[in-house]
């Protein structure tokens, strides 16, 4: 039974249309990156990235079926299957990326390798492919069936995305041993590692922050310095020492990773005995997020 809601749909503004258009331009560029890495670095040298892309490369080698045909033929049913749970935005952005990648794959000359150097293949092939896949994921889509299934399993059965990707790619790399040989399979694993590292960097981007927990007897001076000098938002928490039982003030804040070292130096300059706990934060949400972002951008421009 479907639950009826009275929440009205918001109409898209001119800004929304501009942002959406820019997103699809980026998706086009990302698809070009994926096709470039596959056609100029991986496929000509008998290397696979894992996932459906890897199966497509091996399928072309073994069955002599065009890579782009296998790539689209395997990804499309998976996309349709996962779309209902993952939503329209995911479906359309993934579909667009698939079609754009298919077009670019078809336009490239058949497997003209730009290099046969292992180190260049790993670096440039991995980085270019990672950029392409990472940008698509960053904008709410996916370009490989294994990623789609991984997200679907997480939403449906709470199975970790990394677990699904690991198991799926373990099968692909194992299969590549019989198609391209052990050495190529081993090098493919290194390419995959490079790709995953680049994807992580693209997803985190410049929005990665550090959360700070500060314990100091000079908390008032530290609060004043961080708010006035760095325009940080500070939350004052009341704590209690587990061993001493003494009441303590704990300061909490979030700072852009590029400004963390400056914040730390300010704290240590005021109180060299201050306890600072810093943790990586990859996502911040809520009303204060936009205020924090504006403050960070203004401060970085002045620096």
C-alpha positions in Angstrom: 0.0 0.0 0.0 1.4 3.4 -1.0 1.4 6.1 1.6 0.0 9.4 0.4 1.9 12.5 1.4 0.9 16.1 1.2 4.4 17.4 0.7 4.3 19.6 -2.4 7.0 19.2 -5.0 9.3 22.2 -5.2 9.6 23.9 -8.6 13.1 24.1 -10.0 14.5 27.6 -10.0 16.8 29.1 -12.7 19.7 28.4 -10.4 18.7 24.7 -10.1 18.6 24.4 -13.9 22.1 25.9 -14.2 23.5 23.6 -11.5 21.9 20.6 -13.1 23.3 21.5 -16.5 26.8 21.9 -15.1 26.4 18.5 -13.4 25.6 16.9 -16.7 28.6 18.6 -18.3 30.8 17.2 -15.6 29.2 13.8 -16.1 30.1 14.0 -19.8 33.7 14.8 -19.0 33.8 12.0 -16.4 32.5 9.6 -19.1 35.2 10.7 -21.4 37.8 10.0 -18.7 36.5 6.5 -18.2 36.5 5.7 -22.0 40.0 7.2 -22.3 41.5 5.1 -19.5 39.9 1.9 -20.9 40.7 2.4 -24.5 44.1 3.9 -24.3 45.6 2.4 -21.2 43.9 -0.8 -19.9 42.3 -2.8 -22.8 45.3 -2.5 -25.2 47.6 -3.8 -22.5 45.4 -6.7 -21.3 44.6 -5.1 -18.0 41.2 -4.9 -16.2 39.9 -2.5 -13.6 37.4 -4.9 -12.0 33.7 -4.8 -12.1 31.6 -4.8 -15.3 34.3 -2.8 -17.1 36.8 -5.6 -16.5 34.3 -8.2 -17.7 33.7 -6.2 -20.9 37.5 -6.1 -21.6 37.8 -9.8 -21.1 34.7 -10.5 -23.1 36.0 -8.7 -26.0 39.3 -10.5 -25.8 37.8 -14.0 -25.5 34.6 -13.7 -27.6 35.6 -10.9 -30.0 32.5 -8.9 -29.1 33.0 -5.1 -29.1 33.8 -3.9 -25.6 31.2 -1.1 -25.7 28.4 -3.6 -26.5 29.3 -5.9 -23.5 29.8 -2.8 -21.3 26.3 -1.5 -22.0 24.6 -4.9 -22.2 25.7 -5.9 -18.7 25.3 -2.5 -17.0 21.9 -1.6 -18.3 19.9 -4.5 -16.8 21.7 -3.9 -13.5 20.8 -0.2 -13.6 17.1 -1.0 -14.3 17.0 -3.6 -11.5 18.5 -1.2 -8.9 16.8 2.0 -10.0 13.5 1.5 -8.1 15.3 1.5 -4.8 18.0 4.0 -5.5 15.7 6.6 -7.1 15.1 8.6 -10.3 18.1 10.9 -9.8 20.5 8.0 -9.5 18.9 6.3 -12.5 19.0 9.2 -14.9 22.5 10.3 -14.0 23.8 6.7 -14.2 22.0 6.2 -17.5 23.4 9.4 -19.0 26.9 8.4 -17.9 26.5 4.9 -19.4 25.3 6.3 -22.7 28.0 8.9 -22.8 30.7 6.4 -22.0 29.3 4.0 -24.7 29.5 6.8 -27.2 33.1 7.7 -26.4 34.2 4.0 -26.4 32.7 3.6 -29.9 34.4 6.7 -31.1 37.9 5.8 -30.0 40.2 3.8 -32.3 40.3 0.2 -31.4 42.8 -0.3 -28.5 45.6 2.1 -29.6 47.8 2.0 -26.5 49.5 5.3 -25.7 52.2 3.5 -23.6 53.2 0.0 -22.6 55.1 1.1 -19.5 53.6 -0.6 -16.4 54.3 2.5 -14.2 52.6 4.9 -16.6 49.6 2.6 -17.1 49.1 2.3 -13.3 49.6 6.1 -12.7 47.8 7.7 -15.6 45.4 4.9 -16.4 44.4 4.6 -12.7 44.2 8.3 -12.1 42.1 9.1 -15.2 39.8 6.2 -14.6 39.5 7.1 -10.9 38.6 10.7 -11.7 35.9 9.6 -14.1 34.3 7.1 -11.8 34.7 9.4 -8.8 33.0 12.3 -10.4 30.0 10.2 -11.4 29.7 8.9 -7.9 30.2 12.4 -6.4 27.2 13.7 -8.5 24.9 10.9 -7.4 25.3 8.2 -10.1 27.3 5.1 -10.9 29.0 3.9 -14.0 29.7 0.3 -13.2 27.3 -2.5 -12.4 29.2 -3.7 -9.4 29.0 -0.3 -7.8 25.2 -0.2 -8.5 24.7 -3.6 -6.9 26.9 -2.6 -4.0 24.8 0.5 -3.2 21.6 -1.5 -3.7 22.7 -4.3 -1.3 23.7 -1.7 1.3 20.2 0.0 1.0 18.3 -3.3 0.9 20.3 -5.6 3.2 22.8 -3.3 5.0 25.7 -5.1 3.4 28.8 -2.9 3.2 29.6 -1.4 -0.1 33.3 -2.2 0.2 32.4 -5.8 0.9 30.4 -6.2 -2.2 33.0 -4.4 -4.4 35.8 -6.6 -2.9 34.0 -9.9 -3.5 32.9 -8.8 -7.0 36.3 -7.7 -8.1 38.0 -10.7 -6.5 36.0 -12.8 -9.0 36.9 -10.5 -11.9 40.6 -10.5 -11.1 40.6 -14.3 -10.7 39.0 -14.7 -14.0 41.5 -12.3 -15.7 44.3 -14.8 -14.8 42.8 -17.3 -17.3 42.3 -14.6 -20.0 45.4 -12.4 -19.7 47.7 -14.3 -17.4 48.9 -14.0 -13.8 51.2 -11.0 -14.4 48.5 -8.9 -16.0 46.1 -9.8 -13.2 48.6 -8.8 -10.6 49.2 -5.4 -12.3 45.4 -5.0 -12.7 45.1 -5.2 -8.9 47.6 -2.3 -8.6 45.6 -0.3 -11.1 42.4 -1.0 -9.1 44.1 0.2 -5.9 45.1 3.4 -7.7 41.5 3.9 -9.0 40.0 3.4 -5.5 42.4 5.9 -3.9 41.6 8.5 -6.6 37.8 7.9 -6.1 38.2 8.5 -2.4 40.0 11.8 -3.0 37.3 12.9 -5.5 34.5 12.0 -3.1 36.1 13.8 -0.2 37.4 16.7 -2.3 38.0 20.0 -0.7 35.1 19.6 1.7 36.9 17.3 4.1 37.1 18.7 7.6 38.6 18.0 11.0 36.5 17.8 14.1 38.3 19.2 17.1 37.7 18.3 20.8 39.8 20.6 23.0 40.3 20.3 26.8 42.1 23.2 28.4 42.0 25.3 31.5 42.4 28.3 29.2 39.3 27.5 27.3 38.0 31.1 27.3 41.1 32.4 25.7 41.1 29.6 23.1 37.5 30.2 22.3 38.1 33.9 21.8 41.1 33.3 19.6 39.5 30.7 17.4 36.3 32.7 16.9 38.0 36.1 16.4 41.1 35.0 14.4 39.7 32.1 12.4 35.9 32.8 12.6 35.2 29.3 13.8 32.0 28.2 15.4 32.7 26.8 18.9 30.4 24.6 21.0 31.1 24.6 24.7 30.4 21.3 26.4 30.4 20.5 30.1 32.5 17.4 30.9 33.8 15.6 34.0 37.1 13.8 34.5 36.6 10.1 34.7 39.5 9.6 37.2 39.7 13.0 38.9 36.0 13.7 39.0 36.7 17.4 38.3 34.4 19.5 36.2 36.0 20.3 32.8 35.0 22.4 29.8 35.3 20.7 26.4 35.4 22.8 23.3 34.1 21.3 20.0 34.5 22.7 16.5 34.8 21.7 12.9 37.6 23.2 10.8 38.6 22.8 7.1 41.5 20.4 6.8 43.6 23.1 5.2 43.2 25.4 8.2 43.6 22.7 10.9 47.3 23.2 11.4 46.7 27.0 12.0 44.0 26.2 14.6 46.3 23.7 16.3 49.1 26.3 16.5 46.8 28.9 18.0 45.7 26.5 20.7 49.2 25.3 21.5 50.4 28.9 21.6 47.8 29.7 24.3 48.1 26.5 26.2 50.9 24.0 25.4 49.3 21.5 27.8 46.0 21.6 26.0 44.5 18.2 25.0 43.5 18.2 21.3 41.6 15.3 19.6 41.3 15.7 15.9 39.2 13.4 13.7 38.6 13.4 9.9 35.1 14.4 8.9 34.0 13.7 5.3 30.5 15.1 5.5 28.7 17.8 7.5 25.0 18.5 7.4 22.6 20.8 9.1 21.8 24.5 9.3 25.2 25.5 10.5 27.0 23.8 7.6 26.5 26.6 5.2 27.6 29.3 7.7 30.7 27.2 8.4 31.4 26.8 4.7 31.0 30.6 4.1 33.4 31.4 7.0 36.0 28.9 5.8 35.9 30.3 2.2 36.3 33.9 3.4 39.2 32.9 5.6 40.9 30.9 2.9 40.6 33.9 0.5 42.2 36.2 3.0 45.1 33.8 3.7 
